[in-house]
Amino acid sequence: WRELFEPAVQLADDGFDVTCSGRITVTLEAPPGMVLEMVVTRSDDNVAGSEVAEAGDPAVVKVGERCGSPDGDLTVEIRAVASDRVGDPYTLRREGSF
């Protein structure tokens, strides 16, 4: 009987989560003087979230783990919303995991 349970142990060791409670939070902080849009897309081209960041008001997109199907990769696109441009960099952070 032990052989029947070994694959389940291997899945647990690989990060398998029965509750599907994984979450990734992506945060974009725009430099002063710029308005930026952040679009987070899953590998199947479904948009997971989209937000706009201005100086002092970050954009935050939270993406939950899928249940019953692979999570795949996430792509984050950043683009300027208005015509104003500055030389200062933006800050992009990711927290969490699936």
PEZIMO-V79547 format. One record per residue. N is the residue number from 1. RES is the residue in three letters. PHI is phi in whole degrees, 0 to 359 (NA if undefined). NEAR is the number of other C-alpha atoms within 12 Angstrom. Layout:
BEGIN
{{N;RES;PHI;NEAR} {N;RES;PHI;NEAR}}
END
This chain:
BEGIN
{{1;TRP;NA;5} {2;ARG;301;8} {3;GLU;300;9} {4;LEU;293;9} {5;PHE;265;11} {6;GLU;300;12} {7;PRO;300;13} {8;ALA;296;16} {9;VAL;295;15} {10;GLN;295;13} {11;LEU;297;13} {12;ALA;297;13} {13;ASP;293;11} {14;ASP;270;11} {15;GLY;93;16} {16;PHE;300;24} {17;ASP;232;20} {18;VAL;297;15} {19;THR;278;14} {20;CYS;52;19} {21;SER;260;17} {22;GLY;293;21} {23;ARG;210;22} {24;ILE;242;25} {25;THR;247;25} {26;VAL;249;34} {27;THR;237;32} {28;LEU;242;36} {29;GLU;246;30} {30;ALA;275;35} {31;PRO;286;24} {32;PRO;304;21} {33;GLY;93;23} {34;MET;230;28} {35;VAL;243;29} {36;LEU;237;36} {37;GLU;252;30} {38;MET;243;35} {39;VAL;239;31} {40;VAL;253;34} {41;THR;237;24} {42;ARG;280;22} {43;SER;294;15} {44;ASP;269;15} {45;ASP;73;16} {46;ASN;280;17} {47;VAL;284;21} {48;ALA;277;30} {49;GLY;176;27} {50;SER;211;26} {51;GLU;214;30} {52;VAL;247;29} {53;ALA;244;33} {54;GLU;234;26} {55;ALA;308;21} {56;GLY;86;17} {57;ASP;227;20} {58;PRO;290;26} {59;ALA;266;31} {60;VAL;229;31} {61;VAL;237;30} {62;LYS;252;29} {63;VAL;241;33} {64;GLY;271;22} {65;GLU;291;27} {66;ARG;277;23} {67;CYS;252;16} {68;GLY;84;11} {69;SER;211;10} {70;PRO;297;15} {71;ASP;284;25} {72;GLY;68;16} {73;ASP;263;21} {74;LEU;246;29} {75;THR;244;22} {76;VAL;246;29} {77;GLU;250;22} {78;ILE;240;28} {79;ARG;215;23} {80;ALA;288;23} {81;VAL;268;19} {82;ALA;256;15} {83;SER;278;11} {84;ASP;290;16} {85;ARG;228;18} {86;VAL;226;17} {87;GLY;274;11} {88;ASP;283;13} {89;PRO;281;17} {90;TYR;267;29} {91;THR;243;23} {92;LEU;236;25} {93;ARG;232;20} {94;ARG;234;22} {95;GLU;230;17} {96;GLY;95;16} {97;SER;194;23} {98;PHE;262;26}}
END
